Amino acid sequence: MVGKRRRQRTVPVSAATVRALRAHWADRGENFDAACDDAPLIAPLVIPATLTARAKHGNEDGDRGEHPTDVQSDGGNRARAKKAYAPDALARLVRQGMKQLAGELLRAGVLSHDAHAQLLETSAHAFRHTFGTRAVARDMPIDVVQRVLGHASLQTTSIYVRAERQRMLDAAAQYYSEDGS
């Protein structure tokens, strides 16, 4: 993965994530297991037919200096991308997905209005925090958490240790308040 400041790092993922990636690649008409190193891990399935969208992803109508085959026609007035999502596009997708999920859960009566509002505030970065906190809670060594998250400083990663410590203290306080001790 290429992260901030174009630093490359290895990010381990779960078997479920690999299955999802394999399915995503199949949707793109690609073979995940026969991938070349320069193929994008995640890419849009469809590019709208607007000149702006095509220019962003590069083709004969929106020339960015790339070869026209970087965008492949799917038979309609849309195209499939061979380029990766931009980082901000992934963040927008997460926001859109969370908005859709929150709306559906609220309409189904599964969420309270407070929980709905909280879910609407969920960002892609919140998933990083969740991973970091859960990894520390499950005793992943802090230096490994640091490398997975791509933190240059162990001090940045220690935020997750403090969050887990606070969670433990809150849970203990709840336990003792119910016990009457």
C-alpha positions in Angstrom: 0.0 0.0 0.0 1.1 3.5 -0.7 0.3 5.8 2.2 1.1 9.4 3.3 4.0 11.1 1.6 3.9 8.2 -0.9 5.6 5.8 1.5 5.0 2.2 0.6 4.3 -0.4 3.3 2.8 -3.8 3.7 -0.6 -4.0 5.4 -1.8 -7.4 6.5 -5.5 -8.0 6.0 -7.9 -10.7 7.2 -9.0 -13.7 5.1 -12.5 -12.1 4.8 -10.9 -9.0 3.3 -9.0 -11.1 0.8 -12.3 -12.8 -0.2 -13.9 -9.4 -0.6 -11.0 -8.2 -2.7 -11.1 -11.3 -4.9 -14.9 -10.7 -5.5 -14.1 -7.0 -6.3 -11.5 -8.1 -8.8 -14.0 -10.6 -10.4 -16.5 -7.8 -10.7 -13.8 -5.8 -12.6 -13.2 -8.8 -14.9 -9.7 -9.3 -13.4 -8.0 -12.3 -11.7 -6.9 -11.3 -8.2 -4.5 -14.3 -7.9 -2.8 -13.5 -11.3 -2.4 -9.8 -10.6 0.6 -7.8 -11.7 2.3 -5.5 -9.1 1.1 -2.3 -10.7 -2.6 -3.2 -10.8 -4.7 -1.2 -8.4 -6.0 -3.2 -5.4 -9.3 -1.3 -5.4 -10.6 0.6 -8.4 -14.0 2.0 -9.4 -16.2 -0.5 -11.2 -17.9 2.2 -13.3 -16.8 5.6 -14.5 -19.7 8.0 -15.3 -19.8 9.2 -18.9 -19.1 12.9 -18.0 -16.0 14.5 -19.4 -15.0 15.5 -15.9 -15.1 11.9 -14.7 -13.4 10.5 -17.8 -10.7 13.2 -17.5 -10.0 12.3 -14.0 -9.5 8.6 -14.9 -7.9 9.3 -18.3 -9.3 8.3 -21.8 -9.6 9.6 -25.3 -12.3 12.1 -24.3 -10.5 13.4 -21.2 -6.9 13.2 -22.0 -4.5 13.1 -19.0 -1.7 11.9 -21.1 -2.4 8.2 -20.4 -3.3 5.6 -22.9 -7.0 5.3 -23.8 -7.2 1.7 -22.8 -6.9 2.8 -19.1 -10.6 3.1 -19.2 -12.6 0.2 -20.8 -16.1 0.5 -22.2 -18.7 -1.7 -20.5 -21.0 -1.5 -23.5 -23.1 1.4 -22.3 -22.3 5.0 -21.8 -20.1 4.3 -18.8 -16.6 2.8 -18.6 -14.6 0.7 -16.1 -11.5 2.1 -14.6 -8.1 0.5 -14.5 -6.8 3.2 -12.1 -7.0 3.1 -8.3 -9.4 5.3 -6.3 -7.9 8.5 -5.0 -7.6 8.5 -1.2 -10.3 11.2 -0.9 -12.6 9.2 -3.1 -12.4 6.2 -0.7 -13.2 8.5 2.2 -16.3 9.8 0.2 -17.4 6.3 -0.5 -17.2 5.4 3.2 -19.3 8.5 4.1 -21.9 7.7 1.4 -22.0 4.1 2.5 -22.4 5.0 6.2 -25.2 7.5 5.3 -27.0 4.9 3.3 -26.6 2.3 6.0 -27.6 4.7 8.8 -30.8 5.7 6.8 -31.8 2.1 6.2 -31.2 1.1 9.8 -33.2 4.1 11.1 -36.1 3.3 8.7 -36.1 -0.3 9.9 -36.3 0.9 13.5 -33.0 -0.7 14.4 -31.3 2.6 15.3 -32.2 5.3 17.7 -31.9 8.9 16.4 -28.8 9.4 18.6 -27.2 6.2 17.2 -28.2 7.3 13.7 -26.5 10.7 14.2 -23.4 9.0 15.6 -23.2 6.6 12.6 -23.5 9.5 10.2 -20.3 10.9 11.8 -18.3 7.7 11.1 -15.4 8.2 8.8 -12.8 6.0 7.1 -10.3 7.3 9.7 -12.6 6.0 12.4 -12.0 2.5 11.1 -8.3 3.0 11.5 -8.9 4.0 15.2 -11.1 1.0 15.7 -8.4 -1.3 14.3 -5.7 0.3 16.5 -7.8 0.1 19.6 -8.9 -3.5 19.0 -5.4 -4.6 18.1 -4.0 -3.3 21.3 -7.0 -4.8 23.3 -6.1 -8.2 21.7 -2.5 -7.9 22.8 -0.9 -7.2 19.4 2.6 -5.9 20.2 2.6 -2.1 20.0 5.5 -2.0 17.5 3.5 -4.2 15.2 0.4 -1.9 15.5 2.7 1.0 14.7 4.0 -0.6 11.5 0.5 -1.8 10.4 -0.9 1.8 10.9 2.2 3.3 9.3 3.0 5.6 12.2 6.5 7.1 12.1 6.4 7.6 15.9 5.6 5.0 18.6 4.1 8.0 20.6 1.4 8.3 18.0 0.5 4.6 18.3 0.4 4.9 22.1 -2.9 6.8 21.8 -4.5 3.4 21.2 -2.9 2.0 24.4 -4.4 4.9 26.4 -7.8 4.4 24.7 -7.7 0.7 25.7 -6.6 1.5 29.3 -9.5 4.0 29.6 -12.0 1.4 28.2 -10.7 -1.1 30.9 -11.1 1.5 33.6 -14.7 2.4 32.4 -15.7 -1.3 32.3 -14.3 -1.9 35.8 -16.1 1.2 37.2 -19.3 -0.1 35.6 -18.8 -3.6 37.1 -18.1 -2.2 40.6 -21.0 0.2 40.5 -23.4 -2.7 39.8 -21.7 -4.8 42.5 -22.3 -2.1 45.1 -18.7 -2.1 46.2 
